[in-house]
Amino acid sequence: KQWYQRRVRVSAILAMNDFALDETALPIANAFNKDLEDKRKDRDNQLYTIESEIKEKRDRVEAMSEHLKNVQQELNITQNLVSARQKEIESEHHMRMMAERENGRFDLQIKRKRGEVEEIKERQNSHENSLFRYSQKIEQIKQQMKWSQKELEDWLEEASHRDEDAMTLMKYAKIDDAKIKVQLGW
């Protein structure tokens, strides 16, 4: 309330200054009153100066408050950006870790598959060696069969001759038996 009253006084003084009254406009009765009037003018000037400073400082405080509000908003925005970037970094770190694990699994699978390929190559080599050995044995058997075939053919031919000889002998034996029976009369 006191501030308002002072403000009204200062406004009144400013209004009087606007009229540009000189010092002779007010009649002053004596030196004491003149001295009081000078002190009042000094006080009014001081009051005007102080009120001007207060207004400047209020304006400055208001501007600084507005600036502080803007800085706080910018700080909040920056903190949100930092938080978002940290989450992004964490997400990228997590993705990198997952990729490294997957890469490790792929490396293990590749290593296992290479081992399987080597095992298959070894088995293939073993089978090829076995196949080669069996092919050689088959060739040997074929060679033996050629000799055996020839021997078999010779034996069969000889056996066939023996059978023919045996048949011929049996035939002659029957004929002889028939002749003997005829001669003996049986």
C-alpha positions as CSV (number, residue, x, y, z in Angstrom):
1,K,0.0,0.0,0.0
2,Q,2.9,2.3,0.8
3,W,4.4,1.6,-2.5
4,Y,1.2,2.6,-4.2
5,Q,1.0,5.9,-2.3
6,R,4.6,6.7,-3.2
7,R,3.9,5.9,-6.8
8,V,0.9,8.2,-6.8
9,R,3.1,11.0,-5.4
10,V,5.8,10.4,-7.9
11,S,3.2,10.4,-10.7
12,A,1.9,13.8,-9.3
13,I,5.5,15.1,-9.2
14,L,6.1,14.0,-12.7
15,A,2.9,15.6,-13.8
16,M,4.0,18.9,-12.2
17,N,7.4,18.6,-13.9
18,D,5.5,18.3,-17.2
19,F,4.0,21.8,-16.6
20,A,7.6,23.1,-16.3
21,L,6.9,25.4,-13.4
22,D,9.9,27.4,-12.4
23,E,10.8,27.9,-8.7
24,T,9.2,31.3,-8.5
25,A,5.8,29.9,-9.3
26,L,5.3,28.8,-5.7
27,P,5.5,31.5,-3.1
28,I,7.8,30.6,-0.2
29,A,7.3,32.5,3.1
30,N,10.7,32.2,4.6
31,A,14.1,30.5,4.4
32,F,13.0,27.6,6.5
33,N,10.2,26.8,4.2
34,K,12.5,27.3,1.2
35,D,14.9,24.8,2.8
36,L,12.1,22.4,3.4
37,E,10.9,22.8,-0.2
38,D,14.4,22.1,-1.5
39,K,14.6,19.0,0.7
40,R,11.2,17.9,-0.6
41,K,12.4,18.4,-4.1
42,D,15.5,16.5,-3.4
43,R,13.5,13.7,-1.8
44,D,11.1,13.7,-4.8
45,N,14.0,13.5,-7.2
46,Q,15.5,10.7,-5.1
47,L,12.1,9.0,-5.0
48,Y,11.8,9.4,-8.7
49,T,15.3,8.0,-9.3
50,I,14.7,5.1,-6.9
51,E,11.3,4.3,-8.5
52,S,12.9,4.4,-11.9
53,E,15.6,2.1,-10.7
54,I,13.0,-0.2,-9.2
55,K,11.0,-0.2,-12.5
56,E,14.2,-1.0,-14.4
57,K,15.1,-3.7,-11.9
58,R,11.5,-5.1,-12.1
59,D,11.7,-5.1,-15.8
60,R,15.0,-6.7,-15.7
61,V,13.8,-9.3,-13.1
62,E,10.8,-9.9,-15.3
63,A,13.0,-10.3,-18.4
64,M,15.4,-12.6,-16.4
65,S,12.4,-14.6,-15.1
66,E,11.2,-15.0,-18.7
67,H,14.7,-15.9,-19.8
68,L,15.0,-18.4,-16.8
69,K,11.7,-19.9,-17.9
70,N,13.0,-20.3,-21.5
71,V,16.3,-21.7,-20.2
72,Q,14.4,-24.2,-18.1
73,Q,12.2,-25.2,-21.1
74,E,15.4,-25.6,-23.2
75,L,17.0,-27.6,-20.3
76,N,13.9,-29.9,-20.2
77,I,14.0,-30.3,-24.0
78,T,17.8,-31.0,-23.8
79,Q,17.4,-33.5,-21.0
80,N,14.6,-35.3,-23.0
81,L,17.0,-35.3,-26.0
82,V,19.8,-36.7,-23.9
83,S,17.5,-39.3,-22.4
84,A,16.3,-40.3,-25.8
85,R,19.9,-40.5,-27.1
86,Q,20.9,-42.6,-24.1
87,K,18.0,-45.0,-24.8
88,E,19.0,-45.1,-28.5
89,I,22.6,-45.9,-27.4
90,E,21.4,-48.6,-25.1
91,S,19.2,-50.0,-27.8
92,E,22.2,-50.0,-30.3
93,H,24.4,-51.6,-27.6
94,H,21.7,-54.3,-27.1
95,M,21.4,-54.8,-30.9
96,R,25.2,-55.0,-31.2
97,M,25.4,-57.6,-28.4
98,M,22.6,-59.6,-30.1
99,A,24.4,-59.4,-33.4
100,E,27.7,-60.5,-31.8
101,R,25.9,-63.5,-30.2
102,E,24.3,-64.4,-33.5
103,N,27.7,-64.0,-35.2
104,G,29.2,-66.3,-32.5
105,R,26.4,-68.9,-33.2
106,F,27.1,-68.6,-36.9
107,D,30.8,-69.1,-36.3
108,L,30.0,-72.3,-34.3
109,Q,27.7,-73.6,-36.9
110,I,30.3,-72.9,-39.6
111,K,32.9,-74.7,-37.5
112,R,30.5,-77.7,-37.0
113,K,29.6,-77.8,-40.7
114,R,33.3,-77.7,-41.7
115,G,33.9,-80.6,-39.3
116,E,31.0,-82.4,-40.9
117,V,32.4,-81.7,-44.4
118,E,35.8,-83.0,-43.3
119,E,34.2,-86.1,-41.8
120,I,32.2,-86.6,-45.0
121,K,35.4,-86.1,-47.1
122,E,37.2,-88.7,-44.9
123,R,34.3,-91.2,-45.3
124,Q,34.1,-90.5,-49.0
125,N,37.9,-91.1,-49.3
126,S,37.5,-94.3,-47.3
127,H,34.6,-95.4,-49.5
128,E,36.6,-94.6,-52.6
129,N,39.6,-96.5,-51.3
130,S,37.3,-99.5,-50.4
131,L,35.6,-99.2,-53.8
132,F,39.1,-99.2,-55.5
133,R,40.1,-102.3,-53.5
134,Y,36.8,-104.1,-54.3
135,S,37.2,-103.1,-57.9
136,Q,40.6,-104.7,-57.9
137,K,39.3,-107.8,-56.2
138,I,36.5,-108.0,-58.8
139,E,39.0,-107.7,-61.6
140,Q,41.1,-110.5,-59.9
141,I,38.0,-112.6,-59.6
142,K,37.0,-111.9,-63.2
143,Q,40.5,-113.0,-64.2
144,Q,40.2,-116.1,-62.1
145,M,36.7,-116.7,-63.5
146,K,38.1,-116.5,-67.0
147,W,40.6,-119.2,-66.1
148,S,37.9,-121.0,-64.1
149,Q,35.5,-120.6,-67.0
150,K,38.0,-122.1,-69.3
151,E,38.7,-124.9,-66.9
152,L,35.0,-125.3,-66.3
153,E,34.3,-125.5,-70.0
154,D,37.1,-128.0,-70.4
155,W,35.8,-130.1,-67.5
156,L,32.3,-129.9,-68.8
157,E,33.5,-131.0,-72.2
158,E,35.4,-133.8,-70.6
159,A,32.5,-134.7,-68.4
160,S,30.3,-134.7,-71.5
161,H,32.7,-137.0,-73.2
162,R,32.7,-139.2,-70.1
163,D,28.9,-139.2,-70.0
164,E,28.9,-140.1,-73.7
165,D,31.4,-142.9,-73.0
166,A,29.3,-144.0,-70.1
167,M,26.2,-144.0,-72.2
168,T,27.9,-145.8,-74.9
169,L,29.2,-148.4,-72.4
170,M,25.8,-148.7,-70.9
171,K,24.3,-149.1,-74.3
172,Y,26.9,-151.8,-75.2
173,A,26.3,-153.4,-71.8
174,K,22.6,-153.6,-72.4
175,I,23.2,-155.0,-75.8
176,D,25.7,-157.5,-74.3
177,D,23.2,-158.4,-71.6
178,A,20.5,-158.8,-74.2
179,K,22.8,-161.1,-76.3
180,I,23.7,-163.0,-73.2
181,K,20.0,-163.5,-72.3
182,V,19.2,-164.5,-75.8
183,Q,22.1,-167.0,-75.8
184,L,21.2,-168.3,-72.4
185,G,17.6,-168.2,-73.1
186,W,16.3,-166.3,-70.4
